[in-house]
Amino acid sequence: MTDITDIGDNIRAIRKRYGVTQERLAELSGLSVNFISRLERTSDQNVSLKSLNKIATALQVSLTQLINYQHNEPSKRTSNTPEIDQLCFELKLKDQQTATDLANSFLQILKYIK
């Protein structure tokens, strides 16, 4: 069974893998920086499923992935490096047209690199 310490550790690990600060996670989730900081560092934090769902949504993972995150291995869905995960995370935050334009620009740049 996952206890609250594991959840705080999981949030921190996923957040860092995606290159997201506590401040940015607070902004994306609508929760306070103080709440996220306390959740990550204490074992006696009382947290609702609603708050955990906000964090999971902000980090673009399911609630199950947030609770059962494996720290030592990348998510089962990918074997990406943290940098690739961070790039994908940032693109997903953009509107579809902007994300498409950025992806196309990046692909054009890659064509010139050998």
SVG drawing of the C-alpha trace seen along z (x, -y; Angstrom):
<svg xmlns="http://www.w3.org/2000/svg" viewBox="-12 -30 39 32">
<polyline fill="none" stroke="black" stroke-width="0.4" points="0.0,0.0 1.3,-3.5 1.5,-5.9 1.5,-9.6 5.3,-9.8 5.4,-7.8 3.0,-10.1 5.0,-13.2 8.1,-11.5 6.3,-10.5 5.1,-14.1 8.7,-15.4 10.2,-12.7 7.7,-13.3 7.9,-17.1 11.7,-17.0 11.6,-14.5 9.5,-17.0 11.6,-20.0 8.7,-21.6 9.3,-23.8 7.0,-23.7 5.9,-27.2 5.0,-26.1 3.2,-23.0 1.2,-25.3 0.3,-27.5 -0.7,-24.6 -2.7,-22.9 -4.3,-25.8 -2.8,-24.8 -0.5,-26.8 3.3,-26.4 3.3,-26.0 0.8,-23.1 2.9,-21.3 6.1,-21.9 4.5,-20.5 3.1,-17.5 6.5,-16.7 8.4,-16.9 6.1,-15.6 4.6,-12.3 1.6,-13.6 0.0,-15.7 -3.7,-15.2 -4.4,-15.4 -7.7,-14.9 -8.2,-12.9 -9.4,-16.2 -6.0,-17.8 -4.1,-14.8 -6.1,-14.8 -5.3,-18.4 -1.6,-17.6 -1.8,-14.6 -3.7,-16.6 -1.1,-19.4 1.7,-16.9 -0.1,-15.2 -0.2,-11.8 -3.0,-9.6 -3.8,-9.5 -2.7,-5.8 0.7,-6.8 1.1,-9.5 0.4,-7.0 2.4,-4.1 5.3,-6.0 8.5,-3.9 11.4,-6.2 14.1,-4.0 12.7,-3.4 11.0,-5.6 7.3,-5.4 6.1,-2.2 4.7,-4.4 8.2,-5.6 11.9,-5.1 12.6,-8.8 15.3,-10.7 14.2,-13.4 15.1,-16.1 12.8,-14.5 10.0,-14.1 10.4,-17.7 10.2,-18.8 7.0,-16.7 5.6,-18.1 6.2,-21.7 4.7,-21.1 1.6,-19.6 1.0,-22.8 0.9,-24.9 -2.2,-25.2 -2.3,-22.7 -1.3,-25.2 1.7,-26.5 2.8,-23.0 2.6,-21.9 4.5,-25.0 7.2,-24.4 7.5,-20.7 7.8,-21.5 10.4,-24.1 12.4,-21.7 12.1,-18.9 13.4,-21.4 16.4,-22.1 17.1,-18.4 17.3,-17.9 20.5,-20.1 22.2,-18.3 24.2,-15.3"/>
</svg>
